[in-house]
Every structure is written in structure tokens, then in C-alpha cells.
Amino acid sequence: MTSETLFVTTAINSWKQIVAQIDKGLASSSDEDLQREVAPGKNRVYYLLGHLTAVHDLMLPVLRVGDRLYPELDEEFLTKPDRTFPESRTNAADLKRAWSTVNEKLNAAFANLSPQQWLERHNSISEDDFAKEPHRNRLSVLLSRTNHNSFHAGQMRLVSK
């Protein structure tokens, strides 16, 4: 195994580990559990799940591995704060399904990228800027999103039973 392959495999495994932790928590959560706040007056688990799903969905075009599946989640979970809408536009079961579907698509795409492809530019940087900053690559997106997942997974664990 080359060093590049080892680095990429380690990063993907870290991603999968955090997603699996979130999956485990969701599997034992009822719709009522998802409405619990991380702290008084703070985001609900439901909102964090929608937020992470929308962010993962955005990763598809950013990594140049596919088109978005759920752009309709953006307004409720990315551009507006929790409880902006009197009633959630997406029910918990549909949100859980979207979470699973987008992560399955990401994992399949991850498996098809070579270590060299992971070091290519992501779609949020121009070719000119990437030539100056080659560290702004697909792998850097995976690492930053893994960290993002870890942060919110910790918040979700705070409200566990």
C-alpha cells in the first residue's frame, strides 16, 4: 500500500466512523427524541440531522462526484436557523432516509476515487487558485467535513437518553 493510499484510506475510514456513530444514535431515536434541544434554546437534533444531510448533499458537486439529491433542504437547514418555520417542511422519517441515501452515494463515490484523484482540486476553487494552493483539494474537503460531523455528533450525544 502506498503512502497516498494509506492517507486516503485513513481519512475515509474516519469519515465512515463518524457517520456510523450518527447512524447508531439515529437508529435508537424516536421522532420525539429528534425534537430535543442540544441545550435550552439551541438547535434540535432534528435540525442538526437536516443540516448535516444538506452539507453532505453539497459535497457531491463540490467533490465533482455527482449532482445534488436534496437541494430543497438548504433553506430550512443551511440558510435559516432552527425553528424559522412554524412547522418543519420535512418529516423525520424522510430526513433519516435522505441522510442514508446521500451518505450511500458519497461512500460509493469515495470508493471510486483514486488517491491521485483525492488530491485534485475541489469544485469550489478555480484552476488558477488551485495552482497556487494545491492543498485545497478533495481530500481537504473530506477532512473538514469529517471534523464538522464530529462536532455535531458530539452535540447529538449530549441529548442522548
N, C-alpha and C positions, 0 to 999 in steps of 0.2 A: 504494500500500500504506500503510495507516495505521500509526502507531507501535505500537499494540497488536498488530496482525497481525505486524509485524516482530519484536517482542519474543517473541511466542509461537512464531513460525516458527524463530527462532534457538534457543530453548530446546528445541524438538522436534528440530531438527537436531543439537544437541549430544547429546541422548539417543540418537538413532539412530547417531551416530558411535561412541559408546562401546559400544553393543550390537553394532555391526558389528565393532569390534575384538575383542570377546569371541568373537563368532561365528567370526572368522578364526582365532583361536587354537584354538578347539574343533574346527574342521574338520580341522586337522592333528594333533590329539591322539588317541592311541590310548587304550584303556581303561587300559592300564598307565601312560600319561602322566598320566591323571587321578588316579592314586593317589599321585603325587609330592607331597611336602610343600613348602609355601612356604618354610619354614625348618625345621631339625630340631625335631621335637616340636610343630610348628604345623599349622594346617589343611591338608588336602589340596585340590588343585584340584577334585576331585570334590565335596567338602563346600562349597566356595565356589560352585560351579555350582548345587548344590541350594539353598544359602542365597539366592542371587540369584533363582533361579526362584520360591522361596516368597515372597520380598519382592515380586517383580513381580506374582505372583498376588494378593497382598494389595492391591495398588494398584487392582485392578478395583473392589472395593466402596468403597475409600477415595475414589476419584475419582468414584464413583457412575456407573460406565460398564458394570458387569456383575457377575455372580456369580463367585466363585472357581472355578477349574478343578481345583486340586490341593491342597486343604486337608490332605490326608494327608501332605504334605511337612513340615508345621510341626514335628512332634515331632522328626524326625531332623535338620532343618536350621535351625530357629529357636529351639526351646526347649531343646535339648540340644547340648552341644559335640560336635565331631568325635570319632569313634571311641567314642561312647557305646554303640553297638550292635555286637556282635561281628561281625555281617555286615550290610552295607548292605541296607536294605529295598528300594531302588530300583536297578536296574541302570543302567549308564552310558548305554546306548542310549535307554532310556526317559526318563532325566533330560534328555538332549540334546533329545529330542522335546518334552518338557514345556516346556523353555526356549524352543524355537522357537514352540510353539503359544501360550504365554502372551504372548510378545512380538508375535506377529502380531495377537492380539486387542487388545493395548494400542495398537499402531500404528493399527489400524483405528478404534479409539475416539478416539484423538488427532485423527485426520483429520476426525472428525465434530463436534468441539467448536469452537465459535466463540471468538474472542478474549475476548468477554464471558463466555462460559461458563467459560473458564480462570480467570477472576477471581472465580468463585463459590466458596463455602465447600466444603471437602472434608468427607468424612463422619466424620472424627474430631474435629470441633469442633461444638459446639452453635450454633444460630442466635444465641442471646444472646451467646455469647463471640465469634462471628464479627463481630457488630455492633461490638464493642469492638476487635477485632483483624482487620480485613479483609485484612491481608497473609497470613493463614493460609488460603490459597486453594488451588485445584487446581494452579495454576502453581508454588506454593511446594513442593508435594509432588513435582512433576516435577523441579524443580531439585535438591531434596535427594536424590532417588533417583538422579539423574544423577551427582551427586557420589559417592554410595555406590558406584555401578557403577564409576566411575573408580578409586576406591580399590582395589576388589577386582580390577579389570582389571590394575592395576599389580602386585598380588601374583601374579596368574596369570602375568604376563610374566616374573616372577623365576624361574620354574621352566621356562621355555622351553628347548628343546634347544640 
